[in-house]
Amino acid sequence: MRPMALLAVALLPACSPPPEPPQVAGAAATADYMRGADWPSYNRDLAGTRFSPLKQISPTNVDELRQAWSYPLGTTGRAFAGSELTPLVVGAVLYATAADRVVALNAVTGAEIWRFALPQGEPSQRGLAFWPGDATAGARIFFTAGRTLFALDAATGQRVPAFGTDGEVRLPAAYSGAPTRYDDLL
């Protein structure tokens, strides 16, 4: 039996549950997507700080953490597909790459909101990029798979037809990292 990667989330049992996740789309996702609980990019911010301002977990209570849910990432022949993944969290929605797909999960329950299955190949196991949208377009998720850069609607997981050719752009070389977004640039 091959090992299977698993995305597991641990929460303090004493913490009150967060509110239901909002719909991530359009103008609602633009102004406040970098709230304290959000992790909207590979290293959380462009400075690469990898710092979360959340204070619920501390050295005095870390031993009380318990697994809240898990999600099977699957395998693609590699020993631990997804083992380098940095998921994104925006508005209580967790976005992640898996063996042959990209998914949006309810960060509180782990329930799958949507999935985008790649027609072939596998997405980068490093991560994704989030663009909060603007007055004319809803939020987007960007990821690479080999030499292809994909754009998905963050609310539905559907390709964004206005991006490249039917939601994808062919790159001159394969790229296995997480795309980096600055303002409206990738």
Secondary structure, DSSP 4 states (H G I P E B T S, - for coil): ----EEEEEEE-TTSPPPPPPPP--GGGGTTTTT-TT-B-STTSSTT--------S--TTTGGG-EEEEEEEEE-SSSTTTTTT-B-EEETTEEEEE-SSEEEEEETTT--EEEEEE-SSS---SSB-EEE---SSS--EEEEEETTEEEEEETTT--B-TTTBBTTEEE-SS---S----BTTB-
